[in-house]
Amino acid sequence: MEIEFEPDLSHCIQTLAKEEYDRLLMEILKTEQSNSEINQSLEMLRAFLESTDFPKLRGEYEPYLVEGKRVRFTLSPMADDVEYRFEVT
């Protein structure tokens, strides 16, 4: 399972991850049912939000956005953590 984001100059990766976390959490609360895929996504997003140095990360990808390029982030689960990568097009 992977989660993808495309930040832009008005919505950084941290904001997008927080919004997706909140959306998934609300979905679980509305249905009052446990969904393993949603739970995995929530855990991955939580780990990403808690462990990432966002100012440093923004410094790595925002110059590409300023140049008008697109940046796509992919989050993937690891043993007890989350891995991210981004590609520029």
C-alpha positions as CSV (number, residue, x, y, z in Angstrom):
1,M,0.0,0.0,0.0
2,E,1.3,3.5,-0.9
3,I,-0.1,7.0,-0.5
4,E,0.7,9.7,-3.1
5,F,0.6,13.4,-2.8
6,E,1.3,16.3,-5.2
7,P,2.2,19.4,-3.2
8,D,2.1,22.8,-4.7
9,L,3.1,26.3,-3.6
10,S,-0.1,26.8,-1.7
11,H,-0.3,23.3,0.0
12,C,3.0,21.8,1.3
13,I,3.4,18.1,1.9
14,Q,2.9,18.4,5.6
15,T,-0.5,20.1,5.1
16,L,-1.6,17.5,2.6
17,A,-0.6,14.7,4.9
18,K,-2.5,16.3,7.8
19,E,-5.6,16.8,5.7
20,E,-5.5,13.1,4.5
21,Y,-5.0,11.9,8.1
22,D,-8.0,14.0,9.3
23,R,-10.1,12.8,6.4
24,L,-9.3,9.1,7.1
25,L,-9.9,9.5,10.8
26,M,-13.3,11.1,10.2
27,E,-14.2,8.2,7.8
28,I,-13.5,5.7,10.5
29,L,-15.5,7.7,13.1
30,K,-18.4,8.0,10.7
31,T,-18.6,4.3,9.9
32,E,-17.7,3.2,13.4
33,Q,-16.1,0.2,11.8
34,S,-12.4,-0.8,11.7
35,N,-11.0,-1.0,8.2
36,S,-7.5,-2.5,8.0
37,E,-6.5,-0.5,4.9
38,I,-7.6,2.8,6.5
39,N,-5.9,1.8,9.7
40,Q,-2.6,1.1,7.8
41,S,-2.9,4.4,6.0
42,L,-3.5,6.3,9.3
43,E,-0.5,4.6,10.9
44,M,1.7,5.4,7.9
45,L,0.6,9.1,7.9
46,R,1.0,9.3,11.7
47,A,4.6,8.0,11.5
48,F,5.4,10.4,8.6
49,L,4.0,13.4,10.4
50,E,5.8,12.6,13.6
51,S,9.2,11.6,12.2
52,T,9.8,14.0,9.3
53,D,11.8,17.2,9.4
54,F,9.4,19.2,7.2
55,P,11.4,22.4,7.0
56,K,14.3,20.4,5.6
57,L,12.1,18.5,3.3
58,R,10.4,21.6,1.9
59,G,13.8,23.0,1.2
60,E,14.5,20.0,-0.9
61,Y,11.4,20.0,-3.1
62,E,10.0,23.6,-3.1
63,P,12.7,25.0,-5.5
64,Y,11.3,22.6,-8.1
65,L,7.8,23.9,-7.6
66,V,9.1,27.5,-8.0
67,E,10.6,26.5,-11.3
68,G,7.1,25.3,-12.4
69,K,7.8,21.6,-12.1
70,R,5.5,19.0,-10.6
71,V,6.6,17.0,-7.5
72,R,4.9,13.7,-6.6
73,F,5.5,12.2,-3.1
74,T,5.0,8.5,-2.4
75,L,4.8,7.1,1.1
76,S,5.4,3.4,1.6
77,P,5.3,1.4,4.8
78,M,8.4,0.0,6.4
79,A,8.8,-2.3,9.4
80,D,8.1,0.2,12.1
81,D,8.3,3.4,10.1
82,V,7.4,4.9,6.8
83,E,9.6,5.6,3.8
84,Y,9.0,8.5,1.4
85,R,10.4,9.4,-1.9
86,F,9.6,12.1,-4.4
87,E,10.0,12.5,-8.1
88,V,10.1,15.7,-10.1
89,T,8.5,16.0,-13.6
